[in-house]
């Protein structure tokens, strides 16, 4: 398929990445829109959510990623998470890479969303061209009417589901017991262990994950003060 026959719908916020210009440079027709979901629609049922390593890590810890995955699966048959950058950076971003890889495992196994790594914007553009040029993409992409998620309960559940060993049922029990995600995050391992479906071992893993992040932030602040 000739590149000039390809069309990709691109989220307006992707302009600063330089990828839309790279796509234009090779002759792809791009249409800039404010997309409520995903960053690139390359086919009728294929949407790509692009995340740099930094953004991916932060979206894991603030719960955004799992909410996005839920909505991507609701509205598209073939959602893809595109992970852009050097994975070695993870060691510098977080002290607990196991949480990062646990989240990736959940995306691949629980959500059944493929994760495709690219080293930089140039390779990301090449991947998007490849996805757009597949036979099933010949009809071209189309916009769906998707409302932005403002469901507070869903956002709360997504945040709790980002904790290790916590599924939606357990997250609901947490909210029923503690009342808010903040109270869950500040609860002791003893209190967490009383939640049905958790137990002592999982409760300790949750506390270790949460506390390792606070230690990381504390060290960063100390380093800044010394600098």
Secondary structure, 3 states (H helix, E strand, C coil): CCHHHCEEEEEHHHHHHCHHHHHHHCCCEEEEECCCCCCEEEECCEEEEEEEHHHHHHHHHCCHHHHHHHHHHHHCCEEEEEEECCHHHHHHHCCCHHHHHHHHHHHHHCCCCEEEEECCHHHHHHHHHHHHCCHHHCCCCCCCCCCCCCCHHHHHHHHHHCCCCCCHHHHHHHHHHHCCHHHHHCCCHHHHHCCCCCHHHHHHHHHHHHHHHHHHHHHHHHHHHHC
